[in-house]
Amino acid sequence: MRHAQQYQRTTDIYKSMPTILRIGSFRFHFYSNEGNEPPHIHVRNAEGECKFWLEPIVLASNRGIATHDLRGIERLVFENKQTLLDSYNEYHHP
């Protein structure tokens, strides 16, 4: 029973963190309880997580991601801006 409870808890967590894109080692997602903030995206890899505002695209926070990876993530955010914005707005403001 304990395993089933752990699985349900993990599943619930990921429902509250929809994944928008996976590119290389980066997972682009947002949290379901952040609809009152301006549009943004969280990006996670094995080293940590960062957050970029989408309008304009600016690094909002970083915990553990290397500087060279941040530059690559920023480029990916620019390249996928419309998809990220559309997904954010569809989820938070249907």
PyMOL commands that set and color helices and strands:
alter all, ss='L'
color gray80, all
select helices_A, chain A and resi 2-15+67-79+81-92
alter helices_A, ss='H'
color red, helices_A
select strands_A, chain A and resi 19-23+26-29+40-45+48-54+57-63
alter strands_A, ss='S'
color yellow, strands_A
deselect
rebuild
show_as cartoon
